């Protein structure tokens, strides 16, 4: 519910408006009467729709986009008009397009850009400058661009109050095949940006001449990744690896006030951070496997998890430490929690300082043991060892998944992807649905009605419109050469929290003919920085396999065009 205290107001469609009559009409203190004078032509809102129409603070929920005109009066001499505009909430995603010319040439061009649309039909448009890459025979461009599309999982968005520009930050990979160079950047934009806008900017970047591997594997020795907005949206925390040195840093959304706060990686045996160590990380299935995206504990403190010990670079890193550092120059990071019995994929802070995480852990059953992935709440004891507070999902088999968590704005609910599967996470043997569960465990997890199946891991849910709707990534399988892309060509969907008919905001596509042009479009939502984990195929392997198929296709085209 959004309290409105002005005579002109905006709110996101889906939110309930509570009118603060004492602020809007301070002269009307008794016998207040509210009426609806006008509403959009397709709206069902009438005066009878108002809850508490004879009080100073009525409420109602707009049902369509557009302007609503209300009047409050005392029935005698005083009256005030109130204008309320229900607007669409911005939703961001990354789009990668591929094309080959009609003349049968072997050149492939790829372009990557950030888009914004809306849950309820706002026009899709580009908000930054598309980055293009072209090479012959196109193998490197294809493999890298697929991987670059999936790093949207490491970005973040910040929802502004209605009527103000919302913000997005996303890591990007720019490829220069001609010179075997790769540039890693942290890009920022707003829902009102365009390519020429000053607020569509690069916050940080690293160049590497490590070459462009034909396999499509993303090198992690030079990288900018894992971005996260502060709660007020003014600063961005992110991780970088520069020549094998991992760092946690923050920067203002306007590009000012960059601070390098702490090493990202623990020493081999834990207990301290290693200032000379690279982050234990590699790309799997288009999403990171350690480090996990840092999270803001509040507007002044950032926490992050670092793995150590013999399992640190495995699919199931079990030994980890949670550190917290204040966002100021010279601050010293402090160990907040250590754990060795769960492999986390993502986490977030709860108001009392405990954390909720999606993690794989071993459980004892009558028939033996199992290792499901559950949503778990942990706190630190006096020795800073982790203690399990509650299991929110209580799965029972190795094939059970609860992952890609997102806390609601009021931190009382968790949205996540729930389902079962075995083997490679992007294989056809997975079924993931959008679900929610209360943080206090007061009810069992429940799939959002209408959002059953088809959810894409790594681009997990986001709460939007003040927590009244959810967006999430969808698996959309491509055709021909695009059928081997991890997660398919992708899509972005939205649905009210209570369920309903999903709205498809964007969807990938693909087409090709043996001798004609090839076109493709991959959609990747802004994710939660989630590790894929548990036996995932690497994006390099998948992208490399697709690239081999692409090279074969282009070779055939070249032979037939000669």
MOJOPE-V43787 format. One record per pair of residues at least 4 apart in sequence whose ideal C-beta (glycine too) atoms are under 6 Angstrom apart, sorted by sequence separation. I is the first residue (numbers start at 0). J is the second residue. If there is no record, write none. Layout:
I,J
I,J
This chain:
10,14
20,24
27,31
38,42
44,48
73,77
100,104
117,121
137,141
139,143
140,144
143,147
159,163
188,192
192,196
212,216
228,232
229,233
251,255
265,269
296,300
307,311
349,353
379,383
380,384
406,410
407,411
422,426
437,441
462,466
464,468
477,481
495,499
531,535
536,540
538,542
539,543
3,8
52,57
116,121
134,139
159,164
175,180
229,234
240,245
251,256
266,271
283,288
306,311
311,316
325,330
363,368
364,369
394,399
407,412
437,442
446,451
463,468
477,482
494,499
536,541
10,16
38,44
51,57
72,78
134,140
159,165
192,198
295,301
296,302
310,316
324,330
348,354
380,386
422,428
511,517
50,57
116,123
158,165
174,181
192,199
228,235
239,246
250,257
265,272
266,273
280,287
281,288
310,317
361,368
362,369
421,428
463,470
477,484
481,488
494,501
49,57
50,58
70,78
71,79
99,107
132,140
293,301
294,302
324,332
346,354
347,355
377,385
378,386
420,428
436,444
510,518
1,10
35,44
114,123
157,166
173,182
189,198
209,218
226,235
227,236
238,247
249,258
264,273
280,289
361,370
392,401
404,413
405,414
420,429
460,469
461,470
492,501
493,502
35,45
49,59
70,80
98,108
262,272
279,289
280,290
293,303
306,316
308,318
322,332
323,333
346,356
377,387
378,388
434,444
477,487
509,519
20,31
35,46
48,59
114,125
115,126
156,167
188,199
226,237
248,259
262,273
307,318
359,370
404,415
460,471
476,487
477,488
492,503
493,504
34,46
69,81
97,109
225,237
262,274
264,276
278,290
322,334
323,335
345,357
376,388
403,415
418,430
434,446
474,486
475,487
508,520
1,14
3,16
112,125
113,126
155,168
171,184
187,200
225,238
236,249
246,259
247,260
291,304
306,319
343,356
344,357
359,372
376,389
403,416
418,431
474,487
475,488
491,504
507,520
68,82
96,110
113,127
154,168
207,221
224,238
247,261
264,278
320,334
321,335
401,415
402,416
418,432
432,446
433,447
458,472
475,489
491,505
507,521
0,15
2,17
3,18
4,19
154,169
170,185
171,186
186,201
187,202
234,249
235,250
263,278
304,319
305,320
321,336
343,358
375,390
416,431
417,432
475,490
507,522
33,49
67,83
95,111
205,221
223,239
247,263
342,358
401,417
490,506
0,17
2,19
6,23
112,129
153,170
169,186
184,201
185,202
234,251
289,306
304,321
320,337
341,358
342,359
357,374
358,375
373,390
374,391
417,434
433,450
454,471
455,472
473,490
505,522
4,22
44,62
66,84
94,112
151,169
185,203
205,223
222,240
245,263
374,392
400,418
432,450
455,473
489,507
33,52
43,62
110,129
111,130
168,187
233,252
245,264
302,321
319,338
341,360
356,375
373,392
415,434
432,451
455,474
473,492
488,507
42,62
93,113
94,114
150,170
184,204
203,223
399,419
432,452
453,473
32,53
42,63
64,85
110,131
167,188
302,323
318,339
355,376
373,394
398,419
414,435
433,454
453,474
488,509
41,63
92,114
183,205
317,339
398,420
430,452
432,454
109,132
166,189
220,243
300,323
301,324
353,376
354,377
371,394
398,421
412,435
413,436
431,454
470,493
31,55
33,57
39,63
61,85
91,115
182,206
108,133
147,172
164,189
165,190
238,263
300,325
317,342
353,378
412,437
468,493
469,494
39,65
89,115
90,116
164,190
181,207
299,325
316,342
164,191
263,290
279,306
289,316
299,326
315,342
369,396
370,397
374,401
411,438
433,460
468,495
180,208
369,397
371,399
372,400
373,401
481,509
38,67
106,135
372,401
467,496
87,117
88,118
105,135
107,137
372,402
37,68
105,136
109,140
143,174
179,210
455,486
475,506
478,509
491,522
36,68
87,119
179,211
245,277
279,311
424,456
475,507
477,509
479,511
489,521
490,522
107,140
245,278
279,312
488,521
489,522
491,524
21,55
35,69
36,70
87,121
107,141
243,277
489,523
20,55
109,144
176,211
20,56
33,69
34,70
111,147
205,241
139,176
240,277
18,56
33,71
185,223
240,278
269,307
416,454
433,471
481,519
18,57
183,222
374,413
31,71
32,72
183,223
265,305
17,58
185,226
264,305
32,74
132,174
134,176
265,307
15,58
16,59
30,73
130,173
336,379
416,459
30,74
315,359
357,401
450,494
15,60
357,402
391,436
449,494
514,559
27,73
337,383
414,460
24,71
336,383
337,384
338,385
357,404
202,250
95,144
334,383
336,385
391,440
449,498
27,77
448,498
449,499
26,77
269,320
389,440
447,498
449,500
12,64
185,237
202,254
238,290
296,348
392,444
449,501
472,524
95,148
170,223
294,347
485,538
170,224
200,254
291,345
294,348
408,462
24,79
64,119
93,148
265,320
405,460
407,462
414,469
247,303
403,459
405,461
485,541
236,293
23,81
93,151
168,226
344,402
408,466
345,404
347,406
407,466
350,410
425,485
127,188
219,280
425,486
483,544
484,545
126,188
483,545
261,324
260,324
91,156
217,282
227,292
230,295
236,301
458,523
126,192
128,194
166,232
227,293
229,295
458,524
16,83
168,235
225,292
231,298
459,526
230,298
458,526
459,527
480,548
146,215
229,298
457,526
480,549
258,328
459,529
146,217
153,224
155,226
157,228
261,332
127,199
139,211
143,215
153,225
154,226
155,227
457,529
480,552
12,85
142,215
155,228
457,531
6,81
7,82
8,83
9,84
86,161
113,188
115,190
157,232
89,165
91,167
9,86
11,88
249,326
89,190
12,119
424,531
424,535
422,534
423,535
423,536
405,527
403,527
403,529
152,286
149,285
284,424
284,425
11,161
10,161
9,161
9,162
286,457
285,457
345,527
345,529
344,529
344,530
344,532
285,485
284,485
314,532
314,533
314,534
292,528
288,530
286,529
287,530
288,532
286,531
284,531
283,531
284,535
283,535
284,536
285,538
283,537
284,538
282,538
225,528
152,457
152,458
216,539
215,539
214,539
215,542
215,543
214,543
215,546
145,484
118,468
156,525
154,525
151,523
148,521
149,523
151,525
152,526
88,463
118,493
148,523
153,528
88,464
90,470
116,504
146,538
146,542
145,542
92,491
142,542
142,543
142,546
141,546
138,546
141,549
138,549
138,550
92,505
90,504
136,550
101,516
137,553
99,516
136,553
99,517
98,518
97,519
96,520
95,521
94,522
92,522
93,523
92,524
91,525
105,553
13,464
14,465
105,557
11,464
14,467
103,556
11,465
13,467
13,468
103,560
